[in-house]
Amino acid sequence: MSAFTLSSDCYALLSELQLQRAASTRYLQDTLYAQRSPGQALTDRLNQLQQQGLIRLRTEQQWSLTAEGTLTLILAVRSGACPMPDWTRVPTVTGQEMAQGVVRELCLGEAGQIPAYYQSADLLSLLDQPDAHRLLPGSSPAWQQLLLEHFALQTLLDAEPEARWPLASVTAACAPALASHLEALANEWDWLCGPLAGEVTTHWPALQQLAEQSDEQPLAERLLAALGQAPAAHEPWPRMFSSLLWLGWLQQADPVLASEQRKKWQRSLGNHFPLLSDLLGQWAGDRHGQAIGLFDTLQLPLEELHWGYLWLDLCALARHGEQSPQVAILHKWDLSHVLEAEPRHRLMVFCQDLLRLLLGEGAERPPLQQLRAAPALDATSDAEDEDKTPASASWLNWLQGLGRSSGVRKAQERLVWLLHAEGPELECKIQKQSTKGEWTAGRRVDPALLSTQYAALLDEADWALVRTLPRGMSKLPRDAWAPLASHPRLFNAKGQKLQLAISAPLLQVVATEHGMSAVLSPAAAARGAHIVPLAQDLWQLILTPQALLDRLPALESIPLLPAEGLAELQRTLDAIPELPWHSQVEGLSGNAELTPWPGVPSVQLDWQDGQLLVQLVTREGELPPLPLGKGEAIVRQGVRDYHYWQRDLAAEKAEAQLLRNQLPIGLPGNEWKLDGEQALTLVNALPELVDAGVVVHWHQDSARLKSLDEAALSLRIERRQDWFQVEGALALDEHQILDLRLILRQLTPGQRTVQLDEKTSLMLSDKLVERLTMLGAMLDTEQRINNKLAYPLARLLSAVTTAGDDAWHSLQQEWQQEVECAPELLTALRDYQKDGVRWMATLAHHGFGACLADDMGLGKTLQALMVLRMRQHLGPALVVVPKSVVTNWQEEVTRFAPELEVVVFENPAERETLIQEAKAGQIILVNYGMLGSLAQSLKSRRWASMVLDEAQQIKNAGTQRAKLLFQLEGDFRLALSGTPIENHLGELWSLFTFINPGLLGSLGEFKRRFGKAVKDPQHMALLRAVISPFILRRLKQQVLTELPDKTEIIHHISLSPEERQLYEATRREVVQQVQSADGRALMHVLSGLTRLRRLCCSPELVMPEWSQTSSKLDEAMALLEEAIDGGHRVLVFSQFVDLLSLLRARIELKKWDYCYLDGGCSAKSRQESILRFRHEPVPLFLISLKAGGTGLNLTQADTVLHLDPWWNPAVEDQASDRAHRMGQTQPVTVYRLVCEQTVEEKIVALHDEKRALADGLLSGQSEVRGLDVESLRALLMS
């Protein structure tokens, strides 16, 4: 692309498109060619620019600039080929500010920050164009840095030599940033300084100067040295060649990093640079179908040899110095076919010369030619070399020094071997050590690459093992087992340290019907190698001698032999080396002894990594234990080579069953990993087990585990001015008492074990852990506690032996008193509701407030009413509720507390008088919206009880509503809320400022003490300890353990003033239409009722232009949000599909997941939605009543929401029973949304009073005709 060869007409077109962002052909004709001949001139120019890729046709006759077009325009303005576009003519952000900013910053080089809108614009793609380098000279430093950081170097590589970066023209201010950038791209430096097409770049001095400005001077020097002198012009380097050289040097410095870089570059190397891809072969995967090491690579024919791999392997080998065993092996190989071949490319030259240097020969070509070859590797030259080492380093030292990092490795690494019993299979991994000293799980490496890629990690034990491993290693060779068994870093597949004991199988000669047979024990040893796990950390390897394997087929069937034949068989078996054998045939005497196993059944315990490993074993003296009833019938135990034990596995299995029956585990098997309460239960049962005769022993390397429960904790608390001093101890046994401070210092959140010493650990019960965690969080460093936290502390210590002074005992005795509730108050309540009433009444008696946070549908209102009944004699109660539930409260009081009088302010003029004259037995019921106008009246008196329903209404403590409620005076304050905290901890502080002022301190103190509770378990434990005595929350699944109930709730909704006005106007209009109708009165009534019902749901259903809110949809969204927050899944029903559509729009704005079903869905779509809701955790399912009210099983839902009441309650019940049916394991709550003082309320009343009418309306027109039209008209009356 050339930026300076277009005509002025083309530049004008580009300028106009830059200003407009897009323009039609007609607009361009009218704007630019209005005074010229129409059509052809513009068409020619557009076609020319389109062919050059500078513009594109977005839609029919609609043109826009490409990134190349924008770059061309910028370059043209810079060069003076066209004037700057007239930005003032198009005053838009996209046409003026961005384009003007681009040209001003790029072309004029003005100082200043890069515009934020440009950094995120599509124009960044223009920086990938080769001509973009022309923008560098004269640009501001900020723009130079942006250009240099964003440039795609692969694109530049494809450019002509003169299009390379003009490094020499970079401003001084930008040079350090460029140097830092180049350093990060060190592997690609040759793209900037190397030759291309036989030419040497002119920017080598500039690159060298930039490298010298780098903060990492040693790195710059190494890179410059590694790249060496620029090669002759007639000997071009292949593209990316020095990237490969860089990998080689990196291989010497850090093999792990080199391996990561190889993976990182694999795709770009293979996809963009075919020449290099040919040199490297395949970066990843198998070579020739399997992993190939260095020495196998060297044996390949030249046409199959991967020179890239060979170079990296040789560099890795050179890293380990002249004494490396692998370098010594090179001298034994015939490598003439590699060394004497005519080099085909520079990479082959490098490999040949580096191989010559490793063999002690001189390199033949630069740049390695000047390096000294390695000395001959023989023992006689060692002493001479010590005296004759020249001042200059050897080539090996030079290579090592070139790649060696000057810094200390951040993580130590080690090589580990994992043995799998199946197979057996051996796995090699490299692990890193964390800053805490722990080893990672490790990454798997190919053993074939260890001697080249990871030789630095190999120690003598590794080398001894690696030398025995064959290529591919489908199975372990016989020679590998001995070095593996002695290896210090051998683990099992679970990462546990493993001891491997090698022994031979026992060959048994037994009599048969037709002669004799020789069988191996174990039989699996016939495969050559067989592993028998004796314990998790001890395996026995049964290794069969090869001489026996060769003869085994013949020995399986031995004919009847005469005496001389038996003697010859005896001599043959005795001659097989390392073969233990035993005979049951008269005349044959084996060399092995076979005796019955005398082991004792026992329980072995091993405490490791926070888990208690329990194994049923059979044990004899100091011999390693065997799994009880499992394993081989004949085993070799002990140091005597030819001594074997005969086990009675059937008897051992019976003994194992007896032990299982005695252990308090209740799980099948012979081996268990226990933690938590299971481990604690077993440890607590050990004394009884031992008394019952069970043999219990601990693994020799295991710590002993002892248990403690909350009965071991004792405290003494004494009053000090405005705080209490707490001292405590834990009784381990009658002789050993532990100071509380010792335990608290070691105990961290989530931990239940404490290390007492090197050989003893303590396991704490859940209750004790909970109490100690909260206690530790409440106490300061001096083990003191503030007065305000005394009640939470007392509740926390209710089951703990506590001593104290008179002040503390007095408080304890007072707080331990529980309020007795009259039986008649609790008759209608469930058990959990009775507990809730007693809990609230007790807190009220002691002068504390409470928050009842039960799950929705558990009867918070009912429980609160019972408390108000108990306290009615103390004075009036103030109950503040949302406007939508005022009716609910009135109905609940009438039903459950008829002796209480509910005062509702119908006449504004009477409000103040009613408040002032409120007396015992009265409930002043107000909604939150009225608080502002009643503020002075409410503050003017004291209330015996104050209740906030939906108390999350005051979650924002800064609102006037919350501030007013904080100021009210009341003896008992109760908050009802299913979601006491929704977004942040500040909401909890606001709630507690109402119910228990001062408990959590000021907002600033609260943030300092508990602000980290979300992230810090210690802070969370403290907050929980402080507030837990005053919050009671029960979920349905916790308290409703019987068959799930269905709780039905009519949720009343108040229309907004605007909705009420529209509803009344519509109702009067419908009434007028019905009254004027004659024979069609019934049709008008039904039509009018439907219209009013739809208006209750949302005025938008009746008036599409409606722009205000919908009270019902607002309330529905609030209920759905509360349900989702509580982990519920909801079915939402409506007979109006367009109402569901409005709700869907709101749900999608919230980004909630949901399923949908109505009559318009296909059978396939219907089934997909049903299956998705059943099998995925989708919280919402929106269903039209007609399409999904019957025939579905959706027991995954536990909540049903009816948006609009249906005439016949049976239809709603059927829909509700989609969730409340057989298979449901959760209680189901059904909500019906009903707008107050509307036709909806009257429809609900008809459920009982006019069931025949409702059935008729549901069943259709034919049955409605016989109904009384006057009854229908009554529904329309006010």
C-alpha positions, 0 to 999 in steps of 0.5 A: 500500500502506498500512501502518496499516489492517490489523486486529490479526488480520492483524498477528498473522498477519504476525508469525507468518509473519515468525517462522516464515518459512513456515507451513501453514494448519493451523499458523496455525489451531492457533496463532492461532485455536485458541480461536475458530471454526475455518476461516472467520475464518482463510481470510478473513484469508489471502485479504485479505492475499494480495489485498493482496500481503502474503503468498503461497502457496508450496506447497499450504496453505503461506504465507510473507511477501512483501517488502511484507508484511515492510515493512508489519509493520515500519511497523506496529511503528514506529507502534504498530499492533501489538506487536513479535513475540515473538522468544524463542518461535522460537529460530532464526537466520532467525526470531529473529536476522534479523527481530529485527535488522531491526526493532531497527535499522530501528524503534528506531534503535539505533547499530551496524553493519548485520548482515551477514546482513541485507545479503544477505537478500531483505528488501533488495527491500523498500527499493524500496517507496514507503512505505519512506521512512517508515523514515528518520526516527529510523533510525541513520546506517548504516541511512539510508545503506543505504536511500539507496544502495539506493533505486530512484529510478524507483520513487520517481518513481511514488509520490505527492508526499508519499511523496518522500524526507524529505530534511529529516529526514536526520540530520546524520551521514548528510548527507555520505554522502547528498550524495556519493550525490546527486552521483553521481546528478546527472542525477536531482536533479530527481526530488528537487527538481522538481515533480510533478503541479503541486506543488513539493516541500518539500525544495528547501532540504534539497537545496540544503543537502546540495549545499553540503556536497558536496566538489565545490562547483563541481559543486554550484553548476553543477547548482543553476544548471542546474536554475534556479528551480522552474517555476510550478505550472501548467507541469509538467515532463515526467518525466526532463526535467531529465535531458535538460537535464543531458545538454545541459550535459554535452554542453558539458563533455565530449561523449564522456562525454555520448555514454556517458551517452546509451547508459547511459540509453537503455533506462531512458529508453525503457522507463519514461518514454513521454513522454520517449521520445516527445520523444527519438525513438530514442536509438541507431541510425538516424533515418529510416534514416540518420544525420542531423546538426543541419542536416538535423534543422532541415529536418524537419517539426515532427511529425518533429523529435526535440526531444531530439536537437535540444537536444543538438546545439544545446548541442554547437554552443554549446560552440564559441563565436561564431566557429564556422563552424557558427554562421555557417552557421545565419544562412543557413538559413530556420528560421522554421518552427521558431522561429515555431511555438507551443511544445508543451512545455518542451523545445521552448521550450528549443530555440527560445530556444537557437536564437534565441540562436545566431542573435543574437536574444533568448530569449523565455521563461525561464530563457534569457530573461535571457541576452544574445544573441550579437552579429552575426557579421560582420567589421566588428564584431570590433574594436568587440566587443573594446572593448565587451564588457560585464563580464557574460559572453555567453550563449555564454560562460555556457553554456561556463563552465557545462559546462566541467570544472575538471580537466585531461582525463585522456586527450588525444583526436584524430580520425583517418581510415582509408581502405580501398582496397576501395570506396574507403571512408572511416572516422572514429575517435576515439583516446585517448592513453594515459599512455605516449603511445600511441594506442588503436585508437579507436572509430568515429564517424559523420562526420555527427555530427562538426560537432555532437557532436565539433566540439571535436576538429576542426582546420582539416584536419578541417573542410576534409574534413567540409564535403565529406562528404555525408549518408550518404556511400555513396561519397566525392565528388570534392571530398573527395579533395584535403583527404583526401590532404593530411590529416595523420592519414590511415591505412590500414585497419591503422592505418599512416600513409598518403600518398595521391598523386592522379593521372589515368588514361591514356587510350589510343587504339588501332586496332581492326578496325573503327576505334579505341577509347579505353581507360582505364589502369587500367580500374578508373578507369572507376568514377571513383576507383580506388586502387593501393597502391604500398606499405603507406604509399603509395597512388596514387589514380587520379581520372578527370575527370568530363568524361571519364567523361561521354564514355567510353561514346562513346569505347569504339568510334570509327569509322574517321575521315578526316583532318579527323575525326582532327583534330577528335578531337584537339581534343576530347581536348585540350580535356578538362581534366586528361586525359593521353592517348596514341595509337597511331594514326597521325595522332593525337598525345596529350599524354602520354609512355609509356616502358618501365619501367626498374626493377630487381628488389630486396628491400625491408626495413622494420623496424617494431613488432618485425616485419620487413616484406619486399617484392619490388619493382621500383625506379628511382632515387629513384622510389617502388618498385612491387610486383614483378609486381603492379599496373597495367601502366601507371603514373605515377611522378615529378613530370612530370604526363603521363609514364607508364611501361609495365611488363612484368608477365610478365617481372616475375613471372618475376623475382619467382620467381627472388628467392623461390627465393633467399630463406630464407623458403619461403613464397609471395607477394611480401610477408611479415611476419617475426618471431623466428627467421624474421627472424633467419634472413633478416638473417643471410643478407643478406651472402650474398644481396648477394654473389649479386647480389640487390639489397637496400635498406632502406625510407627510414624504417626502422631498420637491423636487425643480428643477434647469436647466442650466439657473439657473447657472451664472459664473464670470471668470477673468484672473490671470497670467497663469490661470483664476479664476472662481466664480459661483452661482445658483439661486433657486428663486428670494430670494435664491441664492446658492454658486457654491461651495456648490453644487459642494461639494455634486455633485458626478458623476452619481448623479442628486440630491442635498440635500439642507436641511432635508426637501428640495432636488434639482433635476438638469437637465441633462444639468446642471449635465453635466456642473457642473460635468465637471466644477467641474472636471476642477477646482482645489480646489480654483476654478481656471483653467489653461490657456490651458483649457480655450477653453474647458471651454468656449465651456462647458459654451456656454449656461451659463450666464457668466460675466468676465473681458475684457481678458475673453470676448475677448477670448469668442467673438473670439471663438464664431465666426463660419466659413462660408462655401461656399454653393457649398462645401456642396452641395453633403454632408449629414447634419451630414457631413456638420456639421462635415465640419463646426466644423473642419473649425471652429477649424482650424480658431481658431488655434486648431487641430481636431479628426474626429472619425466618425463610418466607412462608414460615410465619414470621407475622404469626410469631410476632403477633403471639409476642404482641399478645403476650406484651399487650398489657405493657402498652401500645405497639407500633407496627410499621409495614410496607403498604402492600401488606397492611391488609395482610396484617389486619387479616392475621390479627383478626384471625390469630389475635382478635383481642388486639385492636388494629388502629389504621389511619383512615382520616389524616386529621385523626392521626395525631390524636390516635397516636397520643391516645393509643393504649394497651391492647392496641396496634398502631399499624402504619406503612413506611410511606407515612413515617415522614408525616407522622415523625413528631407524633411517633417520637412524642411517646414511648412504645411498649413494642415496636415491630418492623415488617420487611425490615430491609426497608431500613437497610440504608441507615442514611435515609430519613426513614431509618434515622426516624426509626432509630430515634423512636423510644420503645421497650422491645424492638423486633425486626422481621426480615427474610433477608436481613442483609442483601448487599453489604455489612452496612445493612446489618449495622443499620438493622442492629442500630434499630433493634439493639442500639450501641451493640455494634458501636458507631458505623465507623467503629463497626467498619473497623471491627468487622469491615473485613468479615466478608474476607476474613474468617476471624472477623466473621467469627467475631461478628457472628458471635456478637449478633447470633444471640439476637438473630433467629433464622430457620429455613423450610428444609430445616424445620419442616421435616415431615411431609412437605406442606403447601402454604398459601399466601394472598399477597395484597398490592396497593395500586399507585395513585396513577393506577388507581385513577386509571382503574376507576375511570376504566371501571366507570366506563365499563359500567356505563357500557354494561348499563347501556347494553341490552341483549349483549349485557353478558358479553359486555360484562365479561369483556369489561371484567377482563379489561379491568383484570388486565389493568390490575396486572399492568396498565401497559396491557391496556394502554401500550403508551403507558410509561409509568410503573406497574405496582404488581410487576414491581411487587412480583420482582421483589418477591422473585428476588427474595426467593432467588436470594433464599435459594428457592426455585419458582414457577410463575403462572399467568393466564395473560401471555403478554403479562409474562412478556413484560415480566420477561423483559424485567427479568432479562434486565436483571440477567436472571436465568429462566425457562419459558412456556406458553401455548405458542411454543412448539412441542420440541421447545416445550420439552426442552424447557421442561427438561432444562428446568428439571436438570439445571439449576434454573431459578425461574420458570414462567408458564402460561396457565393454559399451556402449563397448568396441568400435565407437568411434573416440576417438583424441582420448584418449591415456590409458586407465584400466581400473577393474576387470580383465576376465577376457579381456584381449582385451576390455580390449585392444579397449576400449584400442584405442578410443584406440590405433588408426589416426589416433592421433598420441600415445603411449597409456598404458593403466592397469589398477587391480588390488587386491593380494592379491585375486581381481583379481591372480589374474584378471590372472595368468589372462591368461597362464596360464588364457586358455581359462578367461577366454575361456569366462567371457567368452563365456557360461554355455553354454561355462563349463559344460565348465570345471573347477569346481576351477579356479574354486574356486582363485580363491577360495582365500587 
